[in-house]
């Protein structure tokens, strides 16, 4: 017996878009000696005194949208190089000091657990 029209597989002449690949290269901050603390954040979130005082705010533009990152890096030149390589020329607008007040050597330090005293 012949198959009914409703049983035929549905075909479409509209092609599905292929998966869009991220155009930014895979840049690893440790390659540049940097650490991203807050990525694509707001100034209000970055205005926290609990961050280290060597953290920097980086304003950059991607697809006509301005973003702010809070990052740490030994040298500002390395920080600039990382964002330049990742987002391209003309994307970095400003690099400024962050609002943190914790010493970098004490930031992230966790006190050791107290041992029980013997009686």
Buried (B, 14 or more C-beta within 10 A) or exposed (E): EEEEEEEEEEEEEEEEEEEEEEEEEEBEBEEBBBEBBBEEBEEEEBEBEEBBBBBBBBBBEBEEEEBBBBBBBEEEEBBBBBBBEBBBEEBBEEBEEBBBEBEEEEBEEEEEEEEEEEE
